[in-house]
Amino acid sequence: MTEICFYYREGCHLCEEMAARLFREWPQVAQAMEWLDVDSREEWCARYGDKVPVLTLDDQILSEYFIDPERMAIHFGQSSNPV
């Protein structure tokens, strides 16, 4: 089973921007992803620290800080609503 994880931090404007773009352009991904606050677990905080937001697919990093549209297209198809 494919696991899509969105590592974020409360109050992070980049996290909010990435989440909004995911919901707008790849809604199927946004609806399926697991939301993980990096500050809720020491190992996530140590691994990702200030690199949030991070989007992973089966532990493979797809995007850090900003959406990588080319990588997203490879795994999930072209954006349904490019802006």
Secondary structure, 3 states (H helix, E strand, C coil): CCCEEEEECCCCHHHHHHHHHHHHHCHHHHHHCEEEEHHHCHHHHHHHCCCCCEEEECCEEEEECCCCHHHHHHHHCCCCCCC
